[in-house]
């Protein structure tokens, strides 16, 4: 895999991972969030929505998952470059910018009805 394809693959995966916490009510896309209300132990009860702090925690974990994937792809291409705190600050902010469409869809979109 050449470096250009690997770079675009990381950007596409980062875009999907950044929006995942806001587009689904399951943690990491596959773990359902159970309701803490008493008497809601049956299967037919609706799942509760994820709280905002849980979405932020999921976003942070997914940032590191994408970072490890990018580092693995970089090591397959060639040498891995050492990064300082500036790199992680910029990529963290970029990950938050990539999460903006999902945030708008979840919290800022006007509800019908």
C-alpha positions, 0 to 999 in steps of 0.5 A: 500500500502506498503512502497516499492510499494509506493517508486517505484510508486513515482520513476516511476511518477517522471521519467514520469513527469521529461521527460514530458516537453521535449517530448510534445509541450503542457504545462503539456501534455494537454494545447496547446501553441498558436502562437503569430505570426499575422494572425495565429489565424486559427485552421489549423495553426501549434502550435509553439514549447515551449521555453526552459524557459517554459520547465524549469518552467514546470519542476519546477512545476512538481517537486513540484507536484511529491513532494506533491504526495510523501508526500501524499503517505508517510502520508498514510503509516505512519508518515511524516518525517521532511526534511531540505534543503539538502533533497530538494537539492538532490531530485531537482538534482535527478529530473534533472537527471531523465529529462536527457533522455527527454532533449537529445531527444529534444535538442541533438538528430541528426535531419534527413534530 
